[in-house]
Amino acid sequence: MKKLSLTLIAIAAVTSSCTWVKVSEQASSVAVANAANVRGCKQVSEVNVSVPNKVGFVKRDADKVATELANMARNEAISDSGDTVVPSSGIENGRQSFNVYKCNKK
């Protein structure tokens, strides 16, 4: 029983530290900024993204969850022709909202 418990803890530790959401090639140029950085930019949309914040009963690393949410927002911004995303809410249960902006005049 002890060996099974240790195995489950090890699996949970490894999977909770994995980053599952990668930035697409198209979204690699989308910046993550704050409100002060987007003065003069045009807001084009808002996206709501979510990722798992737990694996089974184990909470995932908060920094990993935040990174994945930002990566997902960057990926979503491409479909709205955005080049910058700014968090518009805090992270709650693996969910967050981002405003999408068009800053570069291409």
C-alpha positions in Angstrom: 0.0 0.0 0.0 2.8 2.4 0.9 4.5 1.7 -2.5 1.3 2.4 -4.4 0.9 5.7 -2.5 4.4 6.8 -3.3 3.9 5.9 -6.9 0.7 7.9 -7.1 2.4 10.9 -5.5 5.3 10.7 -7.9 2.9 10.6 -10.9 0.9 13.5 -9.6 4.1 15.5 -9.0 5.4 14.9 -12.5 2.1 15.6 -14.3 1.3 18.7 -12.2 4.5 20.3 -13.4 4.0 19.7 -17.1 3.1 22.5 -19.4 0.4 21.2 -21.7 -0.5 24.3 -23.7 2.2 25.4 -26.1 2.2 28.7 -28.1 1.5 28.0 -31.8 4.0 29.2 -34.4 1.5 31.9 -35.5 1.0 33.2 -32.0 4.7 33.4 -31.1 4.7 37.1 -32.0 1.7 37.9 -29.7 2.9 39.7 -26.6 1.5 39.4 -23.1 1.4 42.9 -21.6 -0.3 45.0 -18.9 -2.8 47.9 -19.3 -0.1 50.6 -19.3 1.5 48.9 -22.4 -1.6 49.1 -24.6 -2.4 52.8 -24.5 -2.9 53.8 -28.1 -3.8 50.2 -29.1 -7.2 49.1 -30.3 -9.0 46.5 -28.3 -10.4 43.9 -30.7 -11.9 41.3 -28.4 -11.9 39.5 -25.1 -11.1 35.8 -24.7 -11.9 33.5 -21.9 -9.6 30.6 -21.5 -9.3 27.7 -19.1 -6.9 24.9 -18.2 -7.0 22.2 -15.6 -5.8 23.5 -12.2 -5.8 20.1 -10.6 -4.7 16.6 -11.7 -6.9 14.3 -9.7 -6.8 15.6 -6.2 -3.4 17.4 -6.6 -3.3 21.2 -7.4 -1.1 22.1 -10.3 1.7 24.6 -9.9 0.2 28.1 -10.0 2.9 29.5 -12.3 2.4 26.6 -14.8 -1.4 27.3 -14.8 -0.7 31.0 -15.4 1.7 30.3 -18.2 -0.7 28.0 -19.9 -3.6 30.5 -19.7 -1.4 33.2 -21.2 -0.3 30.7 -24.0 -3.9 29.8 -24.7 -4.9 33.5 -24.9 -2.0 34.2 -27.3 -3.2 31.3 -29.5 -6.7 32.7 -29.4 -5.6 36.3 -30.2 -4.5 35.2 -33.7 -8.0 34.4 -34.8 -9.0 38.0 -33.9 -5.9 39.5 -35.6 -4.6 40.6 -32.3 -0.9 41.0 -31.5 -1.1 41.7 -27.7 -3.1 40.2 -24.8 -3.6 41.7 -21.4 -5.2 39.8 -18.4 -8.5 41.4 -17.6 -9.3 39.1 -14.6 -7.5 37.1 -12.0 -7.1 33.4 -12.2 -9.9 31.5 -10.6 -10.3 27.7 -10.8 -8.0 27.5 -13.9 -10.0 30.2 -15.7 -8.9 33.7 -16.8 -10.1 36.5 -19.2 -7.8 38.5 -21.5 -8.4 41.6 -23.6 -7.0 41.2 -27.1 -5.4 44.3 -28.7 -4.1 45.3 -32.1 -1.1 47.5 -31.5 1.1 47.1 -34.6 -0.1 49.0 -37.6 0.6 46.3 -40.2 
